[in-house]
Amino acid sequence: MQYPVAFDPSGNASKEPALAIDATLPPEDFTKNVDQYWNYLRGRPVKSDIEKDDSVVSVDLWDFAGQHLYYASHPVFFSSRALYLLVCNLSKPLNATAQPCARQGIHDVFLENPNGETNLENLLSWLATVHSITQTREETVESTEKTLPYLRPPVFIVGTHADKPFEDAAVMKSQIEKIISGKEYVRQVIRPLFSIDNTRGHSQPSTGHGNTDMPRNDEIEALRNRIMEVLKQEPYMGEKIPIKWLNFEKVIEALVAEHIYHMNLEQLQRYAREVCFIDDEDEFTTLVDFYHDSGLIIKHCSTVVLKAQWLIDLFKQLITIPPFHKTDPVNSKYWREVETTGVLSMELVDHVFYKFIQEGLVKEDILDMMERFGLIAKFSPSPTVLKYFVPAQLKSSPKSLCDVEPSSHDPCPMYVHFVVGFVPLLAACF
């Protein structure tokens, strides 16, 4: 069955290439797992670890970029329906100033550490950030009616380079445990803390061929098993969804393959109706919320983003200063304003978003999302003028301002105390 990729406001099919989707077939992964299980039940040999009473668990791994430039984009991917691994390098002293670096080809390029954080503080700041998305109440597993033994989302702390730690790995883990004890976010940390020798491979099951004496890292196996134990306790594991919802995943995949990365909610509902056979309004809302929480799409107001990386790239176009030769003369003064004052004008917003607005993107939705993720902050210097601060471009406060002391007639100062010890990335811009 073929369905048009996009629709104009009148409801007529556009001239976009057709999207071929066979709504009668489930996704390939689903078919593969069913075939494996069916062959297993019939006694046929299969290359799988599944047992009769086991479910097939599919896990997506997201490796967040460590460069400071990308910090502000991480909350786009944060979800309470996830498990987090915070990794620290045990070959570096915990209390030494962190030296973040990125691998470019065969070279390590050292990055900025503007706040002078130590390696331990860097780890704790990420723990505080993950904690900031915690549910406001402890969730329970409805099937067992028991309170979870940890606060969601669960966090694993994993030390690497255990083969060459700065000091004894057990001592370093003990130092981390001592620091986080008593903090609010400690309730999210899964016990125990792990230390991994990442120079040794994970042991593979014997196949009867070749050398079976492969190096074994029991800590990796223990970490893997502990992750599965925790995942099985998560309330979303084992959720049942209608088979027809799987066609929605095929729709998103096909649209992205056609380089369509955003869509109006009404257009997406048309696909749900014609491809996924979802006519009920409430079911469509539930479907969109489910896949938004799962990270397949990002929905905000009337706009649905089908590819998260496209959204990140769009954000970067607005908050990253282009080189001189890539700025047009008319708008160069607005870029200069962003660079020198951190102030973003609506004239520049309209210029950067022009082609996307022509494609049907709702500018206000994108700006709202950027505010939500702390990438920009709205302010009005006058009743008729709207501008935004770009925190990533704000400079340090002038020394003269830092030296100012309150006078007797000044209003009472307000102090904001963050009980976790760090300003979470999600709340870094008020």
Buried (B, 14 or more C-beta within 10 A) or exposed (E): EEBBBBBEEEEEEEEBEEBEBEBEEBEEEBEEBEEBBEEBEEEEEBEBEBEEEEEBEEEEEEEEEBEBBEBBBBBBEBBBBBBBBBBBBBEBBBEEBBEBEBEEEEEEEEBEBEEEBBBBBBBBBBBBBBBBBBEEEEBEBEEEEEEBEBBBBBBBBBBBBBBEBBEEBEEBBEBBBEBBEEBBBBBBBBEEBBBBBBEBEBBEEEEEEEEEEEEEBEBBEEBEEBBEEBBEBBBEBEEEEBEBBBBBBBBBEBBBEEEBBBBBBEBBBBBBEBBBEBEEEEBBEBBBEBBBBBBBBBBBEEBBBBBBEBBBEBBBEBBEBEEEEEBEEEBEEBBEBBEEBBBBBBBBBEBBBEEBBEEBBBBEBBBBBBBEBBBBBEEEEEEEEBBBBBBBBEEEEEEEEEEEEEEEEEEEEEEEEEEBBBBBBBBBBE
